[in-house]
Amino acid sequence: AASTAETFGRLLARARGGRGMHARILAETVRPRVAATTISQWENDHRVPDVDQLRELCRVLHVSADVLLGLAPFQLGP
């Protein structure tokens, strides 16, 4: 990938921001629930979600995993 590629954390933050959702609300919506600090760690690229958490993030934010993983152009679903 090019050095200008956005990280998972930045893409997650863009998707969350695109939905107008605070990290706390996202944390409360993801099942099983995670701490808001976990969302922050993901967005700051200190940790990454596991596969089940990634699936939940995609469901809640209406975005594909390819987008969050930087494999497809950034686009939020309906």
C-alpha positions in Angstrom: 0.0 0.0 0.0 1.1 3.5 -0.6 2.5 5.5 2.3 -0.4 7.9 1.9 -3.0 5.2 2.6 -5.2 5.9 5.6 -4.9 3.6 8.6 -7.7 1.5 9.9 -8.0 3.9 12.8 -8.4 7.0 10.6 -10.9 5.2 8.4 -12.9 4.1 11.4 -12.9 7.6 12.8 -14.1 8.9 9.4 -16.9 6.4 9.2 -18.0 7.2 12.8 -17.8 10.9 12.1 -19.7 10.5 8.9 -22.5 9.0 10.9 -22.4 11.9 13.4 -21.8 9.3 16.2 -19.7 9.9 19.3 -17.2 7.2 20.3 -19.3 6.5 23.5 -22.4 5.9 21.5 -20.6 3.6 19.0 -19.1 1.7 22.0 -22.6 1.3 23.5 -24.1 0.2 20.1 -21.5 -2.5 19.2 -22.5 -6.0 20.5 -21.0 -7.2 22.7 -20.6 -3.7 24.1 -17.0 -2.3 24.3 -15.6 0.6 26.3 -15.3 4.0 24.7 -11.6 3.8 25.5 -11.5 0.7 23.2 -12.9 2.8 20.3 -10.3 5.4 21.0 -7.5 2.8 21.0 -8.8 1.5 17.6 -9.0 5.0 16.2 -5.5 5.8 17.4 -4.2 2.6 15.9 -3.0 1.3 19.3 -5.2 -1.9 19.0 -7.4 -3.5 16.3 -10.8 -5.1 16.6 -11.1 -8.9 16.3 -13.1 -10.2 13.3 -16.4 -10.3 15.2 -15.9 -6.7 16.4 -15.0 -5.6 12.8 -18.3 -7.2 11.6 -20.2 -5.3 14.2 -18.5 -2.0 13.3 -19.5 -2.6 9.7 -23.1 -3.3 10.7 -23.5 -0.4 13.0 -21.7 2.1 10.7 -23.2 0.8 7.5 -19.8 0.5 5.9 -18.0 -2.4 4.3 -15.0 -4.1 5.8 -13.1 -3.4 2.6 -13.6 0.3 3.2 -12.4 0.1 6.9 -9.4 -2.0 5.8 -8.4 0.5 3.1 -9.1 -2.0 0.3 -11.9 0.1 -1.3 -12.5 3.8 -1.7 -14.1 5.4 1.3 -17.9 5.3 1.0 -20.6 4.9 3.6 -23.7 2.8 2.9 -27.2 4.1 3.2 
